[in-house]
Amino acid sequence: MGQVGINTTDPVATLDVLPTSTGPDGAEGVLLPRLTGSQLAVKNAQYGAAQHSALVYITASDPAASGKTARVTSAGYYFYDATADNGSGANSGLWLPLTGSREQFYLPSVVIPTDGSNLPDAVNYTYTSSTGLFTIDLFNLYLTQYGTPQATSSPSAALSVGASPTSFNYFVLYFDTSCFNNVSVSPSGVLSYSLVSGFSVSDRTFMNIMLREK
């Protein structure tokens, strides 16, 4: 049936590896290809649909992680997901950590404006006076804060960041209903809301927002 056995003449799977010894002599195990993140990145063009589910062990993170290696930010096992979006569109491929779980976390603190004439910046925030609608680019604010922290205990360390806005699901867990209404989040992580007529700002005037990896 085309099955291969190592240290066994009766393999029960495509590849069946048994230990050489159960005693104290000799190391056992299977060693996968070991590469640095940078070494893996130069091979990006070699990975496509045919390499879906490939496994490697990363010995050091890629300091310029982007594209297919955008999530290679620490040492460990990674698998190649050919169907993932690395920021270049569907099925552009992404190396993902073999952690067995998806991360979820609160969005870093961001300003939620209530004055359309005084937005924090013109890149992540918009206000349309004719409709009274505010928008905030949650993903870009997250990417900016995680990607370029204002201070760190280890200048050589980096935080893991998502590859694209569609890498996450977005959840608004709380908002002040006496101030905000028409609250929604797009699949690309853009928050929209308007203001309740006659609202007043209080210590409850904020939002709690959570991101979860897909």
Secondary structure, 3 states (H helix, E strand, C coil): CCCEEECCCCCCCCEEECCCCCCCCCCCCCCCCEECHHHHHCCHHHCCHHHCCCEEEECCCCCCCCHHHCCCCCCEEEEEECCCCCCCCCCCCEEEECCCCCCEEECCCCCCCCCCCCCCCCCCEEEECCCCEEEEEHHHHHHHHHHCCCCCCCCCCCCCCCCCHHHEEEEEEEECCCCEEEEEECCCCEEEEEECCCCCCCCCCCEEEEEEEC
